[in-house]
């Protein structure tokens, strides 16, 4: 799901100690994401695959943190995680949608972990 007009971030802050990323948008909405959530929802081919059937449920990321952020042009953010994952480009639209849909996405992820016998604490993927 994407919005009809690209949401524009006004502030992006990584709290490395709390392992969160907070993004504020011009709309007045602010979303705080756990690093674990952003990592397991990575838009990278490693996680999303090249088609919906290739999507991977990634476990073992409860303690993942954020090392650095790099802005990509005027449209996205590259997040470098401490597990060295750095290939996903988080567009402004994606970050906005992840914030708006956080509860449903997180519940779906937890359900997928359980269904596949994976853990938030132990590395692995289905």
C-alpha positions as CSV (number, residue, x, y, z in Angstrom):
1,X,0.0,0.0,0.0
2,X,1.3,3.4,-0.9
3,X,-0.1,6.8,-0.3
4,X,-1.2,9.0,-3.2
5,X,1.2,11.8,-2.3
6,X,4.7,11.0,-1.1
7,X,4.9,11.8,2.6
8,X,7.9,14.0,3.4
9,X,10.0,13.4,6.5
10,X,10.8,16.4,8.6
11,X,13.0,14.6,11.2
12,X,14.8,11.3,11.3
13,X,16.5,10.2,14.5
14,X,18.2,6.9,15.4
15,X,18.6,6.1,19.1
16,X,21.3,3.6,19.1
17,X,21.0,2.8,22.8
18,X,17.2,2.2,22.6
19,X,17.7,0.5,19.2
20,X,14.9,2.6,17.6
21,X,14.4,4.9,14.6
22,X,12.0,7.8,14.9
23,X,10.6,9.4,11.8
24,X,8.4,12.5,11.8
25,X,6.5,13.5,8.7
26,X,5.0,16.8,7.4
27,X,1.6,15.4,8.1
28,X,2.4,15.7,11.8
29,X,2.6,12.0,12.3
30,X,5.6,10.5,14.1
31,X,6.5,6.9,14.1
32,X,9.1,5.1,16.3
33,X,10.3,1.8,15.0
34,X,12.2,-0.8,16.8
35,X,15.3,-1.8,14.8
36,X,14.2,-5.4,14.9
37,X,11.0,-4.5,13.1
38,X,12.8,-2.5,10.4
39,X,15.3,-5.3,10.0
40,X,12.7,-8.1,9.5
41,X,10.6,-5.9,7.2
42,X,13.6,-4.9,5.1
43,X,12.7,-4.1,1.5
44,X,15.8,-5.9,0.4
45,X,15.7,-8.9,-2.0
46,X,17.3,-10.9,0.8
47,X,14.1,-10.6,2.8
48,X,11.4,-9.9,0.3
49,X,12.7,-12.1,-2.5
50,X,12.0,-11.3,-6.1
51,X,8.3,-12.3,-5.9
52,X,5.8,-12.8,-3.0
53,X,6.5,-16.5,-2.9
54,X,10.2,-15.8,-2.2
55,X,9.5,-13.8,0.9
56,X,11.6,-15.0,3.9
57,X,10.6,-14.8,7.5
58,X,13.8,-13.8,9.4
59,X,14.2,-14.8,13.0
60,X,16.8,-14.1,15.6
61,X,16.8,-10.3,15.3
62,X,15.4,-9.2,18.7
63,X,18.7,-7.6,19.7
64,X,19.7,-6.1,16.3
65,X,20.7,-2.4,16.4
66,X,21.3,0.4,14.0
67,X,24.9,1.4,13.2
68,X,24.3,4.2,10.7
69,X,21.8,5.9,8.4
70,X,22.5,7.2,4.9
71,X,20.1,9.3,2.9
72,X,19.6,8.0,-0.6
73,X,18.9,11.0,-2.9
74,X,15.7,12.7,-1.9
75,X,13.6,9.6,-1.7
76,X,15.0,7.0,0.7
77,X,17.0,5.9,3.7
78,X,19.6,3.2,3.8
79,X,19.8,1.7,7.3
80,X,23.0,-0.1,8.3
81,X,22.2,-2.7,11.0
82,X,24.8,-4.2,13.4
83,X,24.3,-7.6,11.8
84,X,25.8,-6.0,8.7
85,X,22.6,-6.0,6.7
86,X,22.5,-2.8,4.6
87,X,20.9,-3.6,1.3
88,X,17.3,-2.4,1.9
89,X,16.2,1.1,0.6
90,X,13.5,2.4,2.9
91,X,11.7,5.0,0.8
92,X,9.7,7.7,2.5
93,X,6.5,6.0,1.3
94,X,7.6,2.7,2.8
95,X,8.5,4.2,6.1
96,X,5.2,6.0,6.3
97,X,3.3,2.9,5.4
98,X,5.3,0.8,7.9
99,X,4.3,3.3,10.6
100,X,0.6,3.4,9.7
101,X,0.4,-0.4,9.4
102,X,2.9,-1.3,12.3
103,X,0.4,-3.2,14.5
104,X,-0.9,-5.4,11.7
105,X,2.6,-6.0,10.2
106,X,4.1,-6.9,13.6
107,X,1.3,-9.2,14.5
108,X,1.7,-10.9,11.1
109,X,5.4,-11.3,11.6
110,X,5.0,-12.8,15.1
111,X,2.4,-15.2,13.6
112,X,4.7,-16.2,10.8
113,X,7.5,-16.9,13.3
114,X,5.3,-19.2,15.3
115,X,3.9,-21.0,12.3
116,X,7.4,-21.6,11.0
117,X,8.9,-22.6,14.4
118,X,11.3,-19.7,14.4
119,X,12.3,-17.5,17.3
120,X,13.0,-13.7,17.7
121,X,16.1,-14.7,19.7
122,X,17.6,-17.5,17.7
123,X,19.0,-16.9,14.2
124,X,17.3,-18.6,11.3
125,X,14.8,-18.2,8.5
126,X,12.3,-20.5,6.9
